[in-house]
Amino acid sequence: MTEPAPASRPAKIPIAGPWITEKEIEYVSDAVKTAWYGEANTYQQRFEEAFGNYVSRRHAMALPSATSAIHLALAGLGIGPGDEVIVPDATWIATSAPITYVGATPVFADIEERSWCLTPAALEACTTSRTRAVIVVNLYGGMPDMDTVLAITERRGLAVIEDAAESVGAEYRRRRAGSFGDASVFSFHGSKTLTTGEGGMLLTDDDALYERALVLRDHGRAPGPKQFWNQEIGFKYRMSSLQAALGLAQLERIAELVERKRTIFGWYREGFDGLNGVTLNYAGPMVMNAYWMVTAVIGPEYRIAKEAMMDALGAQGIATRPFFYPLSSLPAYAATPQARAAQERNRVAYSVSARGINLPSALNLTHEQVAFVCDAFRDVLKKRQAA
Ligand SMILES: *Cc1c(COP(=O)(O)O)cnc(C)c1O
């Protein structure tokens, strides 16, 4: 396997970043030269078809972001004012913000101690007569207990949107992430495993949902003979050819990109070997974790807040990120009745989030850099214990 080129300025160990080769440069160069006039949509179509095949979905729609994909999924399913949508409390706000865009209400459910994904029992407990859908999140490349989640949603008649933004290459029972539920979304943000700079994808097997999303994403233009004849107010959500060309090149290298993430995780596992009380990303027996972000949760016995660990590593040029703060704790939501209830209820999300950090997971990391991060992390804990 070829190695990614190391960063040109290695002074700081980056948290995230892509692996770009000559193939990507070639495809984007070709797009900027040729993807106009009659060819203006060629790269989007190729990227959509290849991505749909990769996750075994009938329809794939390239979009400007995963946020817009979730927005279209919710709007396309007809979810709106008066409806409740359940999300795990620990995720990026992009999962939940579109619920507000369509006028529905987010409900924050607790996560599991090990997978850090939605707890099926919490989903069940949060379901009311107003619940219409759940957005499950494959956090940091792992997967929830999908069998139990889907059994509940089927029994309760809830729609399922799979937020697979962080999990390209992950599998559950040998089925790829992004193949579950009524619709699924991916993000191709610059920090993600497969990137287009900014970008996203909506996938579904549901013909009606796909047709509806096509109209909604194009300013409410329904197919028909009359040009510029909008049936309703929609949105403008499209991916450019240049982004699609980059995405197609990355997708043709997806096995290599995912393998690299797994290799990097292996280096961390080795570097943390024998260190008690620190938990890394979990993969249950059904799950192949794609390890988008290597994440360490520090046992409460060390009595160190995640921010203190981040500061100590930052002083050594190691970039980290905090485990997502519970959505219900964010100023954007904290005062709402749903958030207040979640603050009382979601013990695991609050406990894990307070003690978790994302470690450098960029695709161009070297084994030596990961060893340096692990040693620095161990030193901080050792000093803690001595103090
Ligand atoms: C990155 C991310 C998104 C949003 O992706 P964008 O492309 O930036 O809109 C959504 N959900 C999760 C879990 C993410 O990590």
The ligand as a Gaussian input file, in Angstrom:
#p B3LYP/6-31G(d) Opt

LIG

0 1
 C      -20.265000      16.015000       9.884000
 C      -21.583000      15.567000      10.419000
 C      -22.807000      16.028000       9.904000
 C      -22.950000      17.189000       8.980000
 O      -22.262000      17.175000       7.857000
 P      -22.225000      18.475000       6.934000
 O      -21.807000      17.910000       5.632000
 O      -21.203000      19.388000       7.559000
 O      -23.565000      19.081000       6.908000
 C      -23.984000      15.460000      10.364000
 N      -23.981000      14.526000      11.313000
 C      -22.845000      14.089000      11.866000
 C      -22.927000      13.032000      12.904000
 C      -21.609000      14.612000      11.452000
 O      -20.487000      14.205000      12.036000

